[in-house]
């Protein structure tokens, strides 16, 4: 989670519409997707979660 926070902080520090910012945004999105996938996997591993769906 702190990786995402750090990425957001560095995004705020960079100028809007700069090349570096675009790269950082892509990295941030990638981190968030990774985090979501991990959370989804944890949910699926629990037998109760699959039963409620």
HUFENQUI-V152593 format. One record per backbone hydrogen bond with DSSP energy under -0.5 kcal/mol. CO is the residue of the C=O (numbers start at 1). NH is the residue of the N-H. Records with the same first field share a line. If there is no record, write none. Layout:
BEGIN
CO = NH / NH
END
This chain:
BEGIN
1 = 5
2 = 6
3 = 7
4 = 8
5 = 9
6 = 10
7 = 11
8 = 12
9 = 13
10 = 14
15 = 18
18 = 22
19 = 23
20 = 24
21 = 25
22 = 26
23 = 27
24 = 28
25 = 29
26 = 30
27 = 31
28 = 32
29 = 33
30 = 34
31 = 35
32 = 36
33 = 37
34 = 38
35 = 39
36 = 40
37 = 41
38 = 42
39 = 43
40 = 44
41 = 45
42 = 46
43 = 46
46 = 50
47 = 51
48 = 52
49 = 53
END
